[in-house]
Amino acid sequence: MRPATVRVKKVLALAPLQIAQALVGFGAIAAFTRLMSPAEFGQYALALSVSMFAHTLVFTAAEAAAFRFLAASKAASKSADHFATLLALALALAAGVLVVTVALLSLLDLKTETYALAFFAAGAAAFRFLTKLARETDRAALDTARYAIFETAYLVLGFGAGVALLTVGHFGAAAPFAGLLVAGIVVFAADAPRLLTRAKGGAISAPRAGGYLAYGAPLALALAVDLGVQALARIILAKQAGAAELGAFAAAFGLARPLDLIFMSAGAAIAPLILAAYENDGADAACKAARDAFSAIAAITFPAAAGLLLLAQPLSAVLVGAGLSAEAAAAMPWLVLAGLFSGFNLYYWSEAFQLTRRTGLRALIMLAPGALQIGLTLMLAPTQGAVGAAIAAAAGAGAGSVLLALIGRRLFAPPIPWPALARVTLATALMALAIAALPNRILSLSLLTGVFTYAAAAFALDLFGARRRASAVLQTLSVTIRGFVHTSFTGRLDVRR
């Protein structure tokens, strides 16, 4: 089987997870913008952004090590030591976060709802970290099926519990975090026996733990810079334009979120293959793997981004509460562009820095686009609200793409397959024209038109050998049908005899 075929199949194997992520993402926007007031939703969005920043700063180093060092520990016959050290490090970090959170809350004079929000957010982050160690191990081991099943379970259970607590328990802005805490506890309970078995007999090593943190800390810092910029931009927006504008921005961000989830799923399938090629066969093999990866990611994300851009208004009208819908629709196209740039930044251009272990350099590079975004947010938010903040996000992400691509090429040059990119762009353009030509952009009709047009264009342009694959499928079906007919006919003759 050709390597490109393997990579495409890895991406497609995560399709059920991608669907679940999109449904939960849209469902969260539809439910939370209706069950919360605009101000409550803005408070939840700000807490989510700050929580993600804190999670990245504290936990991502260990998560990155779980992925990066699995193969090396197996090669050295030190798998048990790897898992024992990782679990000890994880439990220490998770317990430390919970203890610090409880201590701070006991010292601060806060409102009851703020106490609940902070406590559930910290608990959800700690248990999410424990489950992420298992998922990063699945990714490194190329166990795509297990990764997809457990991630889907976490998403669906967390969303369902959050909605239930919001409607029945009246948890307010803390309800989504309480739901994620429930999901984290349940999924970690399922992961724990497997992790403990792998760690059995292993030695906990402080030098090993230090090496893991030394590798992951620059990466965590690089990601934290990105998330810290987003959190600061939201704080600025809330201060200068009000909580309702922040709620509209968060709703638009949520509608564009499926694009990010597609990138996450594609990265989960493709990054381990690039890493394996780099470790086992060198930079040339990794370049070939990266070339196929870029084609596969573009073939999925380009049409998704175009669809979200064109359907911003009907999506907002259907999924966002009336108080936030119009402003969210206006901000969404800019956030889709930001999501497209950010996705390639995180899951493609950053590979050069991660493979060569220069993640600290990536963190420094991202300071410039972060400063650009914050500066533009300060300028545009007072007059343009959520739309101004979205424009700033798109500008910052675009600048980040240029810098990461240019500077990263000095370390490892992930290629751009221009012929494949041209075909993907043409297929996406044809899809966009078909949707734009519809007299009324009814959501369901637009989606069907877009899917059908893109599929037809992909077949006509032979993306990923679509015609050859279709021919092979038809030949297999033909042989199967002929065999069935022949067997049935022969069986009838035998019965008559």
C-alpha positions in Angstrom: 0.0 0.0 0.0 1.4 3.4 -0.9 2.4 5.7 1.9 0.1 8.5 0.7 -2.8 6.0 0.8 -1.9 5.1 4.4 -1.9 8.7 5.5 -5.3 9.4 3.8 -6.8 6.4 5.5 -5.4 7.5 8.9 -7.2 10.8 8.4 -10.4 9.2 7.2 -10.3 6.7 10.2 -10.9 9.8 12.4 -14.0 10.9 10.4 -16.4 9.7 13.1 -14.5 11.7 15.7 -14.5 14.7 13.5 -18.3 14.4 13.0 -18.8 14.1 16.8 -16.5 17.1 17.4 -18.4 19.2 14.9 -21.8 18.2 16.4 -20.7 18.8 19.9 -19.2 22.1 19.0 -22.3 23.3 17.2 -24.5 21.8 19.9 -22.6 23.7 22.6 -23.1 27.0 20.8 -26.8 26.3 20.2 -27.4 25.1 23.8 -25.2 27.5 25.8 -26.1 30.7 24.0 -29.8 29.9 24.6 -29.6 28.6 28.2 -27.2 31.4 29.3 -27.6 35.1 29.1 -25.2 36.9 26.8 -23.3 38.1 29.8 -23.1 34.6 31.3 -21.9 33.2 28.0 -19.3 35.9 27.8 -18.1 35.0 31.3 -18.0 31.3 30.4 -16.0 32.1 27.2 -13.5 34.2 29.1 -13.1 31.5 31.8 -12.6 28.9 29.0 -9.9 30.9 27.4 -8.0 31.5 30.7 -8.4 27.8 31.6 -7.0 26.7 28.3 -4.0 29.0 28.8 -3.4 27.7 32.3 -3.7 24.1 31.1 -1.2 24.6 28.4 1.3 26.4 30.6 1.1 23.7 33.3 0.3 20.4 31.6 1.3 20.5 28.0 5.0 19.7 28.6 4.2 16.3 30.0 1.6 15.7 27.3 4.2 16.4 24.6 6.7 14.1 26.3 4.1 11.3 26.4 4.0 11.5 22.6 7.6 12.3 21.8 9.4 9.7 23.9 7.2 6.6 23.6 9.1 5.3 20.6 12.5 6.0 22.2 11.6 4.3 25.4 10.4 1.2 23.5 13.6 1.1 21.5 15.7 1.2 24.7 13.4 -1.4 26.4 12.5 1.2 29.0 8.7 1.4 28.4 7.8 0.6 32.0 10.2 3.3 33.3 8.7 5.8 30.8 5.1 5.2 32.0 6.0 5.0 35.7 7.8 8.4 35.5 5.1 9.9 33.4 2.4 8.8 35.8 4.3 10.1 38.8 4.8 13.4 37.1 1.2 13.6 36.0 -0.2 12.9 39.5 2.1 15.5 41.0 1.1 18.2 38.6 -2.6 17.4 38.8 -2.6 17.3 42.6 -0.6 20.5 42.7 -3.0 22.4 40.5 -6.0 21.3 42.6 -4.3 22.2 45.9 -3.2 25.6 44.7 -6.7 26.3 43.3 -8.3 25.4 46.6 -5.8 27.5 48.6 -6.3 30.5 46.4 -10.1 30.3 46.5 -9.9 30.1 50.3 -7.9 33.3 50.5 -9.8 35.3 48.0 -13.2 37.0 48.6 -15.1 36.1 45.5 -18.8 35.6 44.6 -20.2 32.1 45.0 -20.6 31.6 41.2 -16.9 32.6 40.7 -15.8 30.0 43.3 -17.8 27.3 41.5 -16.5 28.4 38.1 -12.8 28.3 39.2 -13.1 25.0 41.1 -14.8 23.1 38.3 -12.5 24.6 35.7 -9.4 23.5 37.6 -10.8 20.0 38.2 -11.8 19.6 34.6 -8.3 20.7 33.5 -6.6 18.2 35.9 -8.6 15.2 34.7 -8.4 16.3 31.1 -4.6 16.2 31.5 -4.7 12.7 32.8 -6.8 11.5 29.9 -4.6 13.4 27.4 -1.6 11.4 28.5 -3.4 8.2 27.4 -4.5 9.9 24.1 -1.0 11.1 23.3 0.3 7.6 23.9 -2.4 6.3 21.5 -1.3 8.8 18.9 2.4 7.9 19.3 1.5 4.2 19.0 -0.6 4.9 15.8 -3.6 3.4 17.6 -6.0 5.7 15.8 -9.1 3.6 16.6 -8.6 3.8 20.4 -7.8 7.5 20.2 -11.0 8.2 18.2 -13.2 6.1 20.5 -12.0 7.6 23.8 -11.9 11.2 22.5 -15.5 10.8 21.2 -16.6 9.4 24.5 -15.0 12.3 26.4 -16.6 14.9 24.1 -20.1 13.5 24.1 -20.2 12.7 27.8 -18.8 16.1 28.8 -21.3 18.0 26.6 -24.3 15.9 27.8 -23.3 16.3 31.4 -22.8 20.1 31.0 -26.2 20.6 29.4 -27.9 18.5 32.1 -26.2 20.5 34.9 -27.1 23.7 33.2 -30.8 22.9 32.9 -31.4 20.8 36.0 -28.7 21.9 38.4 -28.7 25.6 37.5 -24.9 25.7 37.6 -24.7 28.8 35.2 -21.4 29.5 33.5 -19.8 26.7 35.6 -22.0 24.0 34.1 -19.8 23.2 31.0 -16.7 22.8 33.2 -18.6 20.6 35.7 -19.7 18.4 32.7 -16.1 18.1 31.5 -15.0 17.2 35.0 -17.5 14.3 35.0 -16.3 13.2 31.6 -12.6 13.4 32.6 -13.2 11.2 35.7 -15.1 8.6 33.8 -12.6 8.4 30.9 -9.6 8.4 33.2 -11.2 5.5 35.2 -11.2 3.5 31.9 -7.6 4.6 31.0 -6.0 4.0 34.4 -5.8 0.2 34.4 -4.0 0.2 31.0 -1.6 2.9 32.1 -0.8 1.2 35.4 -0.2 -2.1 33.6 2.3 -0.4 31.3 4.0 1.2 34.3 4.2 -2.0 36.3 7.8 -2.8 37.4 9.1 0.5 36.1 11.4 2.9 38.0 10.4 6.5 38.6 13.3 8.6 37.5 13.8 12.2 38.4 16.3 12.8 35.6 13.9 11.3 33.1 11.1 13.5 34.4 13.4 16.5 34.1 14.3 15.6 30.6 10.6 15.3 29.7 9.9 18.7 31.1 13.0 20.2 29.5 11.7 19.0 26.1 8.1 19.9 26.6 8.4 23.2 28.4 9.5 25.3 25.4 6.6 23.7 23.4 4.2 24.5 26.2 5.5 28.0 26.3 5.0 28.4 22.5 1.5 27.2 22.7 0.8 29.2 25.9 2.0 32.4 24.0 -0.7 31.7 21.4 -3.4 31.0 24.0 -2.3 33.8 26.3 -2.7 36.2 23.4 -6.2 34.9 22.7 -7.1 35.3 26.4 -5.7 38.8 26.6 -7.6 39.8 23.4 -10.8 38.5 25.0 -10.2 40.5 28.2 -9.5 43.6 26.1 -12.7 43.0 24.1 -14.8 42.6 27.3 -13.3 45.7 28.9 -13.7 47.9 25.8 -16.9 46.6 24.3 -18.7 44.7 27.0 -19.5 41.1 27.9 -22.2 40.8 25.2 -19.6 41.6 22.4 -17.3 39.0 24.0 -20.2 36.6 23.9 -20.8 37.3 20.2 -17.1 36.8 19.5 -17.1 33.5 21.5 -20.2 32.3 19.6 -18.5 33.1 16.2 -15.3 31.4 17.4 -17.4 28.3 18.3 -19.0 28.2 14.9 -15.6 28.3 13.3 -14.3 25.7 15.8 -15.1 22.7 13.6 -12.2 23.8 11.4 -9.8 23.6 14.3 -11.2 20.2 15.3 -10.5 18.9 11.8 -6.9 20.1 12.1 -6.6 18.4 15.4 -7.9 15.1 14.0 -5.7 15.4 11.0 -2.7 16.2 13.2 -3.5 13.2 15.4 -3.3 10.9 12.4 -0.4 12.5 10.5 2.1 13.9 13.0 3.1 10.4 14.3 3.8 9.3 10.7 6.0 12.3 10.1 7.8 11.8 13.4 8.3 8.1 12.7 9.7 8.9 9.2 12.1 11.5 10.7 13.3 9.3 13.5 13.7 6.1 11.4 14.6 7.3 7.9 15.8 10.9 8.2 14.8 14.3 6.9 14.1 13.3 3.3 11.6 10.6 4.3 10.0 13.1 6.7 9.7 15.7 3.8 7.9 13.1 1.7 5.5 12.3 4.6 5.0 16.0 5.2 4.2 16.6 1.5 1.5 14.0 1.6 0.3 15.4 4.9 -0.1 18.9 3.5 -2.2 17.6 0.6 -4.4 15.6 2.9 -5.0 18.4 5.4 -5.6 21.0 2.6 -8.1 18.6 0.9 -10.2 18.5 4.0 -9.8 22.0 5.5 -10.0 24.2 2.4 -13.6 23.1 1.5 -14.6 23.2 5.2 -13.3 26.8 5.5 -15.0 27.9 2.3 -18.3 26.3 3.5 -18.1 28.1 6.9 -17.3 31.4 5.2 -20.3 31.2 2.8 -22.7 29.9 5.4 -21.9 32.2 8.3 -25.2 34.0 8.3 -27.5 30.9 8.1 -25.4 29.0 10.6 -25.6 31.9 13.1 -29.3 32.3 12.6 -29.9 28.6 13.3 -27.4 27.9 16.1 -26.8 31.1 18.0 -29.3 32.7 20.4 -31.1 35.8 19.1 -29.2 38.2 21.2 -25.8 37.3 19.7 -26.7 36.0 16.2 -26.2 39.0 14.0 -22.8 40.1 15.5 -21.6 36.5 15.5 -22.4 36.1 11.8 -20.4 39.3 11.0 -17.3 38.1 13.0 -17.3 34.5 11.8 -15.7 34.9 8.4 -12.6 36.5 9.9 -12.4 33.9 12.6 -12.6 31.2 9.9 -9.6 32.7 8.2 -7.8 32.9 11.5 -8.6 29.3 12.1 -7.3 28.2 8.7 -4.0 30.0 9.3 -3.7 28.9 12.9 -4.4 25.3 12.0 -1.5 25.2 9.5 0.7 27.0 12.0 0.1 24.4 14.7 -0.2 21.2 12.7 2.2 21.8 9.8 4.6 24.7 10.0 5.4 23.9 13.7 6.6 20.4 12.7 10.0 22.0 11.7 10.5 23.2 15.3 9.2 20.1 17.0 11.2 17.6 15.0 14.4 19.5 15.5 13.5 20.2 19.2 13.6 24.0 18.7 10.3 24.7 20.3 11.7 27.6 22.3 12.5 29.4 19.0 8.9 28.9 18.0 7.7 30.6 21.2 9.8 33.6 20.5 8.7 33.8 16.9 5.0 33.9 17.9 5.5 36.9 20.1 5.5 39.1 17.0 2.1 38.0 15.6 0.7 38.0 19.1 1.8 41.6 19.6 0.2 42.5 16.2 -3.1 40.9 17.3 -3.2 42.6 20.6 -2.4 46.0 19.0 -5.1 45.6 16.4 -7.6 44.5 19.1 -6.9 47.6 21.1 -7.4 49.7 18.0 -10.5 48.0 16.5 -12.5 46.7 19.5 -13.8 50.0 20.8 -15.5 50.9 17.5 -16.1 47.5 15.8 -16.5 45.2 18.8 -16.5 41.5 18.0 -15.8 42.1 14.3 -12.7 44.2 15.1 -11.3 41.5 17.5 -11.9 38.9 14.7 -10.1 41.0 12.1 -7.2 41.3 14.6 -7.1 37.5 15.1 -7.0 36.8 11.4 -4.1 39.3 10.9 -2.1 37.8 13.7 -2.6 34.2 12.5 -1.7 35.2 9.0 1.5 36.9 10.1 2.4 33.8 12.2 2.1 31.6 9.1 4.5 33.7 7.2 7.1 33.8 10.0 6.9 30.1 10.9 7.1 29.0 7.3 10.1 31.3 6.4 12.1 30.7 9.6 11.2 27.0 10.0 12.7 26.2 6.6 16.2 26.8 8.0 15.6 23.9 10.4 13.5 21.5 8.3 11.7 22.4 5.1 8.2 20.9 5.0 7.3 21.2 1.3 4.2 22.7 -0.3 3.0 20.3 -3.1 1.9 23.0 -5.5 0.1 20.7 -8.1 -2.0 19.0 -5.4 -2.7 22.4 -3.8 -3.8 23.8 -7.1 -6.3 20.9 -7.6 -7.7 21.3 -4.1 -8.1 25.0 -4.5 -9.9 24.6 -7.9 -12.2 21.9 -6.4 -12.9 24.3 -3.5 -13.6 27.2 -5.8 -16.1 25.2 -7.8 -17.8 24.2 -4.6 -18.0 27.8 -3.5 -19.4 28.9 -6.8 -22.1 26.2 -6.6 -23.2 27.3 -3.1 -23.0 31.0 -4.1 -25.3 30.4 -7.1 -28.1 29.1 -4.9 -31.0 31.6 -4.9 -31.6 31.1 -1.2 -28.9 29.7 1.0 -31.0 27.2 2.9 -28.5 25.5 5.2 -29.3 21.9 4.4 -29.5 22.5 0.7 -26.3 24.5 0.7 -24.5 21.7 2.6 -25.7 19.0 0.2 -24.8 21.1 -2.8 -21.3 21.8 -1.4 -20.5 18.2 -0.6 -21.8 16.9 -3.9 -19.9 19.6 -5.9 -16.7 19.1 -4.1 -16.9 15.3 -4.4 -17.6 15.6 -8.1 -14.7 18.1 -8.6 -12.3 15.9 -6.6 -13.2 12.9 -8.8 -12.8 14.9 -12.0 -9.5 16.3 -10.8 -8.4 12.9 -9.6 -7.5 14.1 -6.0 -5.6 11.3 -4.3 -6.2 9.0 -7.2 -10.0 9.2 -6.8 -10.7 7.8 -10.2 -8.3 4.8 -9.7 -9.8 4.1 -6.3 -13.4 4.3 -7.7 -12.4 1.9 -10.5 -10.8 -0.5 -8.1 -14.0 -0.5 -6.0 -16.2 -1.0 -9.0 -14.0 -3.9 -10.2 -14.2 -5.5 -6.7 -18.0 -5.2 -6.7 -18.2 -6.6 -10.2 -16.1 -9.6 -9.3 -18.2 -10.1 -6.1 -21.5 -9.9 -8.0 -20.3 -12.3 -10.8 -19.1 -14.7 -8.2 -22.4 -14.5 -6.3 -24.4 -15.0 -9.5 -22.2 -17.9 -10.6 -22.5 -19.6 -7.2 -26.3 -19.2 -7.2 -26.7 -20.5 -10.7 -24.4 -23.5 -10.1 -26.2 -24.3 -6.9 -29.6 -24.3 -8.6 -28.2 -26.7 -11.3 -26.9 -29.0 -8.6 -30.3 -29.0 -6.8 -32.1 -29.9 -10.0 -29.7 -32.7 -10.7 
